[in-house]
Amino acid sequence: MRRPPALVAALGISAALLAVLPIGYLLLRLVEGFDRAVAELLRFRTLELLGNTALLVVAVTLTALVLGFAQAWLTTRSNIRFAALFGVLAALPLAIPSYVIALGYVSLFPGFSGFFGSWLVLTFSTSPYVFLAVTAAMVRTDTAAEEVARTLGYGRWQVLLKITWPQVRPAATASMLLVALYTLSEFGAIAILRYDTFTRAIYNAYRGSFDRTSAASIAVVLLLITLLVIWFERKYRGNYQASSVALTKRLRVDLAGYKPLAIFGLSVASLLSLGLPLASLVVWSIQGVSSVDAGLLVDALLGSVKLAVLAGLVIGVFGTAIALWSVRYRNRLGQFVETISWATHAMPAIVVGLALVFFGANVTPWIYQTTAMLLIAYLILFLPNTLAAIGTPIAQVSRSLEDVSRSLGTPANKTLYRVVLPIAFPGIIAGIGLAALTVLKELPATLLLRPTETNTLATRLWSATGDLAYAQAAPYALLLVIIAGLPALALNAQARKALSEVRS
């Protein structure tokens, strides 16, 4: 078994050590108040929260999978009209924070709340993760097997289930894990929609009584659920399939009479995920544009862009190292590092933020309330986003290319940097863009850890909505959507490339 390069191992282990900081913080709180923590876990309220959380996670994950996979297949494999446009629209909900979508629906439909509202909003917020992952896998897989199956008399559904799904299953299950963990850790949307889950209970415990032991015990349950979700994903992921070196031109599947139904379904999904929230946002902006301070708006914009770019690069470097270790150098330590990196993703950002406040104040006061501390929080929270995007392209680089390189006398580590990374570079850029996009929308950790002179569009937006000044918040929200839309469009470049490679 090959050993990873020293730099790869050092970056991976460093990321894992940072990721366990919130876990250590939780354990410290539990030890300090063990009896109270046990009493909290045995309450009926905790069981109710468990049921609510599990129901929401399962419902959102399954519907996001169905919606995202359908959008990916229809835009890259079928002959529907306006496929490129629908591909762009499928990725754009990534540009809208889930709490902004929730606010848009609440402003249009005052009774919109509870489980149904949370399920609908989070499904639209997370289905792009599935769409992008499955699209990237479909771009890199040869369709020759599908074409052979069709010539042998297989129907559309048989080809889809027996040929296409096994090829994209690892990417789809990785994105499902991301959706599940996103739902577990979501706070803003469910707080607005008044649906009780573990994250809302943790926030209320901190805000209402500063009862850190009670909140820590609930967070431990959330962490255990996370580990269970990761175990299921690892068990049913399947093996990545290396892409063919020379892909043939892809054939569109003729939907015949189902074309209008497919276009109608994609249009409804775009209307509900983009049209209604954006329409509400535009109305707010028209009402509140005259009351906005242009200086504050520009300052928040620059703060958001600066943090997003820095965080995207940092997370991209660590994510690439861990993906290389866990995929190309499969060993127990590499798999453990990857699991630890995923484990804290579902932990509420407020817990991660408070853990770093405790750590910074008591261990590393020289980075307390600095940009460096905030970047560490982003790395802990959003490293899995990058791993999900980078893992597939790295895994799909054919190992035969490495064998050829080594047979020509190139050392294994140089082959990694000269062959594997250049081929996987578009996927790495996508992972960096996804991390930057997520940081643009992040709120709780930024509120807790940002330097006092730093403001972002998200923090300005949240301050205004906290005062119910929706018209004043709207310009910040609209600018946030526009800026976040740029990396969202870039992330969809592979889908547009796939469409250009398709012939009728």
N, C-alpha and C positions, 0 to 999 in steps of 0.2 A: 504493500500500500504506500503510495507516494505521500511525502510530507508537503504541506503547503509552504510557500515562501515565508521567510521570517516576517516580512512586512505585513503580509496577509494575516498571519496568525496574531501578530501584535495588535493590529487594528481590530480584529474580531474579538480578542480577549478584552481589550479596552472597552469596546462597546458593551460586552456582556457584563463587565464590572459596573459600568454606569447604569445598566438596566436593572441591576439588583438593588440599587440604592433605595428606590421606593419600597421594595419588599422588606429590606432591613428596617426601614422606618416603620412599616406596619407591625413587624414583629416586636419592635421596641415598645410601641404603644400597647400592644396586646400583653406583653410581659408586665408593664406598669399597672394595667388594670384588668388582670385575667378574669376575675370573678364577674366583673361588669360585662366583659366581652362575651362570656359564656351565657349570661342572662339575656343579652341582646340577641344572640344567635337562636335561643330557644323560644323567643317570642313568636306568637302567631303572625305578627306583622312582618317578620323576616320571611316566613314561609309564603305569605301573600306577595311580597316583593319578588321572591324567587319565581313564583308562577307567572307574574306579570312580565318579568324580564325574559324568562325562557320563551313565553308565547311570542313576545315581540321579536326576539332574535330569530326564532325558527320561521316565523311568517315573513319577515323582511328578507332573510337570506334566500328562502325558496322563491319568492316572487321576484327578487332582484336577479336571481339566476335565470329564471324563465324569460324575463324582460330583456336582460342584457344579452343572453345567448340568442334570442330571436332577432334582436336588432343586428347583432354581429353577422348572423347567418344570412339574413335577408339583404344586408348591404354589401356583403362580400361574395356570396355564393348564388344569389338569385338574379333574375333579370327584371326586377322592378324598376320603374322609372324614378328618376331623382335619387338614385342610391347614394351618390356623393353628398347631397344635401342632407338626407336622413342620417348619414354617418356622422356628419358634423353636429347635427342636432342631438344625436344620442350621447355625445361626449360633453356637450355644453353644460348640463346640470352640475358638473364638477365645479364650474365657476361660481355657482351660487351657494353660499353657506346654507346648511340645513335650517338654521334658525331664521334666515331671511325668507326661505320658502315657507316656513311655518307662519311667519308674520304676514306674508302675502295672503295666505289662505285665511288666516284669522280675520284680517281686515275685510276680506270679501265675504266670508261666511262666519259670522260671530259665534255660531254654535259648533264650529269645527274644532274638535278636541278629542281627548281620550285615546283609546287603543286604535280606532280606525284612522284618526288623523295622524297619529304617530307612525302607524304602519305605512300609510300612503306617502307621507313626506319623506321618510327614511328610505323607502323603496326607490323613489325618484332620485334621492341624493346618492344612493350607493350603486344603482344598476350600471352607471358608467364604468365602475371598476371592473365589473364582469365584461361589459362590452369591449373595453380596451384590451383586457387580458386575452379574451377569446379571439378578438380580431387579430392581435399580434400572433397568436398561435396559428390561426388560419392562413395568415400571410406567409408563414414560414413552412407550412406543410404542403407536400406535393399532393395534388388532387388526382393523380393517376389511378390510385386505388378506388376512388369514388367513381371515376369514369369506367373502369373495368367492371365494377359492381353493377353499374347501370346497364352496360352491354350484356351482362349475364341475366338481366331481367329483374334486378332488385328495384323496388319502388322507392319513392323519395324518402318516406319515413324509414324504410329498412336501411338505406344508405346513411341517413342521418344518425340513426341509433347504433348501427353496427360498424360503420366506417368512420364517419366524421367525429362523433362524440369521443371514442377512445383516443383519437389523435389530439383533441383539445382538452381532454379531461384533466390533466395535471394543471393546466393554466386556469381552467374553470374552478377547480376545487381550491386552488390558491386564492383566487379572487373571492370565492365564497367565504374563506377564512377571514379575509380582510373585511368583507361586509359584516360578518358576524361580530368581529371584534369592534368594528366601528359602531355597530348598534349597541353593543354592551357598554361602550364608553361614552355614548352620546349624552349630552346634557342640555344644550341650548334649546333644541327643537322640542324635546319632551317636557322641558320646564314651561315653555310657552303653551304647549298643548295640554298641560296638566295631566300627564299620565305618569303614575308612580312606578318607578323602577329603582334599581339599586343606586344608580348614579344620582338621581334626584334626592333619594333618602340620605346619601352621603353628604351632598351639598347642604341639605337642610340641617343635618346634624352639626356641621361645622358653622353654618351661618347663624342658626337659631340659638345654640347653646355652647358653641365651641367645644362640644363633646367629642374629642378626638378619639377616645377609646371606642365609643359606640360606632363612630364612622369607620374606624380601622377594622373592626370586626366584620362590618358589612363589606368593606373592600376586600377582605381576605376571601369571603365567599365568592365575590366577583372574580378574584384571581383564580380560585379553584375551578370555576366554570370556564374560565379562559383556557386553563391547562387541559380540561376535558375536550373543549372544542378543538384545540390544536392536536390532541391525540387522534380524534376522529379524522381530521383532515389528513394527517400523516398516514393513517391506516388505509384510507380510501383514495388517496391522491392518484396512485398509479405511477408509472414510469414515464419520464419525458422521452419523446421520440425525436431523434436528431433529424434536422431537415435535410432534404436532398441538396446536393451542391448546385445542381442546375434544375431549377423548377420549370415545368412546362407551363404554357399558357393555360390559365384557368378557364373552364367553361362555366357559363352561367346555367343554373337550373331553371328551366322554363316553368313558371308557375301557372301558365295558361289562365284559366278562369279565376284563380285565386289572387291574381294581381290586385284587383280593386280592394279586396279584403285586407291584403297585406299593407297596402298604402294607407287605408283607413286606420288600421291598428297603429302604424307608425306615426300617423298624424295626430291621433288622439293622445298617444304617449308624449309627443312633443308639446302639444297644447297644455296638458296637465302639468308637465314637469318644468316647462319654460314659459309658455304663453301667459298663463294666469298669474304666476308670481311676478313676472316682469311687467305685466300690465298694471298690477297693483303698485309696483315700485315706481313706475313712471308717473302715476297719479300723485303719489306722495311727493316725488321730486318736484313736480310742477308747483305744488302747494308750498314747498319749503325752500326752494332755491334762493329766494330773496333774503332769507334769514341766515344764510350760511356765511361764515367767515372764510374768505378765500385763502388767507394765510394758514389758518388751521387745517384746511382741506389739503393744501399742498404739503404741509408738514407731515400730516398723517399718511399721505400717499408715499412720500419719500421714505418714511419709517417702515412702511409695509414692504416696499420693494427691496430696501436694504436687507431687512431680516430674511425675506424669502430667498433672495439670491445666496446670501451667506449660508443659510440653513440647507438649501438645496445642494450646494457644493459639499458641505461637511457630511451630510447624510448620504450623499451619493458615493463619497469615498469609502465610508464605513460599510455601506450596503453592498458595494461591489466586492469588497474584501470578504464579507461573510458569505455572499452568494457563491463566490469562487471556491471558498473553503468547503461549504456544505454540498456543492454540486459536483465540482471537478475533483475534489480530494475528499471523498466521502469517508469519514471516520467518526468515531463516537464523540470526540471532543468538538469537532466541527458541527455535528448535529445538535449537541448540547448548547453550543453558543447560539445557533440559530433559534433553538427553542426558547432560550432565555430572552432573546431579542423580541420574539413574538409575545412572550408571556405577559409583559407589562403593557401591551398595546391597548388592552381593554380597561386598564386602570384609569379612572377618571383623571383628567388633567389637573384638577384641584388637588388630588392626592399626590401626584408627581410634583406639583408646584410646592406644596407644603413640605414634602420630603426634602426638596432642594433648598428651601428656605432654612429648614432645620440644619441641613448639612453645611450650607454656606455660612450660617451664623456661628456654628460651633466648630467646624473643621477647616473650612477654606474661606475665611472672612475677606480675603483679598479679591475674590471674584463675586462676592455677594452683591446683588443688584447691578450686575454688569451684563453686557451683551453675551459674554462667554457663558455665563450661567444660563441665560435664556436659550442659547444654542444647545447646551447639554440637555435641557428639557425637551427641545424639539427633537433631538436625536433619540431620546428615550421613547417619546410618544410616536414618532412617525417613521422610524427605521423600517418597520414592517411594510409600510407603503412602498418603499423603494425595493425591498426584498421581493415583494410580489411582482413588481415590474421587471426587475433585473434577472431574477432566477430563471425564467423561461428562456430568454435569448441566450444566456450563457450555457444553459443545459442543451440547447438545440444546436450548438456548434459541434459539427461532426468530429468525433475523436480520431477519425482517420486522418484528418488534417494535421492534428498534433503528431500522429505517428509518422507521417511523411516529413514533417519539419524535423523531428528528432532523428529520423533516418538520414537526413542531410547534414547531421552534425550539430544542430542547434540544441543547446541545453534545455531541459524541461521548463525551467523558470523563464528563460528568454522566449521560449515558444508561447508561454502563457501571455506575455506582454506583446509579442509580435503577431500572433495568430488569433488567439481566443478573444482578447479584449477588442482588437479592431473590428472583428466580425460582429461582436455583441455590442459595439459602441452605440448604435441607434437605440437599443433597448436600455442601455445605461443612461443615455440622455433623457429617455422617456421617464426613467425612474427619478432622475434629478428634477425634471419638470413636475412630476407628480408630487414630490416632497415639497417643492417650492409652492405649488398650488395649495397644498394642505396647510402650509404655514401661513399663507396669506389669509386664510379663513379662521385660524386658531384664535381662541379667545381666553379661556380660563387661565392657562399657564402664562400667557402674555400679561394679563392683568396683575398676576401675583409677582412675576419675576422681572418685568421690564425695568430698565433704568428710568429714573424719575423724569428725565428729559425726553424720553422716547414715547411717541404715540403712534398708533396704527389706525387704519381705517376701521378695523374690527372693534378696537377699544372705543373709538369715538362713536361708532354706531351703537354699541351696547350701552354706553352712557346715556345717549339720547333716548333709546328705547326703554331704559330703566325708569326714565322720567315720563314715559308714555308720549314723548315728543316725536311721533313717527314722521311727521313732515320734515322736521329738522334732521332726523336720522337718514332720510331717504337719499339725499345726495351722496353721503358717505357710502351707503349700500350700493347705489348705482355705480359709483366709481369703482368700488370693490369688485363688482360683477364684471365690469369692463376690463379691469386689469387682470383679474383671475381668468378671464376668457382667453387671454393670449396664450398661456401655457396649455389651457384646455384644448385650444385649436391645434397647437403643436403636437400634443399627445395623440391627436387623431390623424396625424400625417400618415401613419402606416395603413390606416383604413383607406385613405384616399389613394395611396400607392397601390394597394391591393385592387382597388376598383379599376385603376389604369391598366392592370395586367390581365383583366378579364375580357374575353371576347364572346360574342354571341354564338 
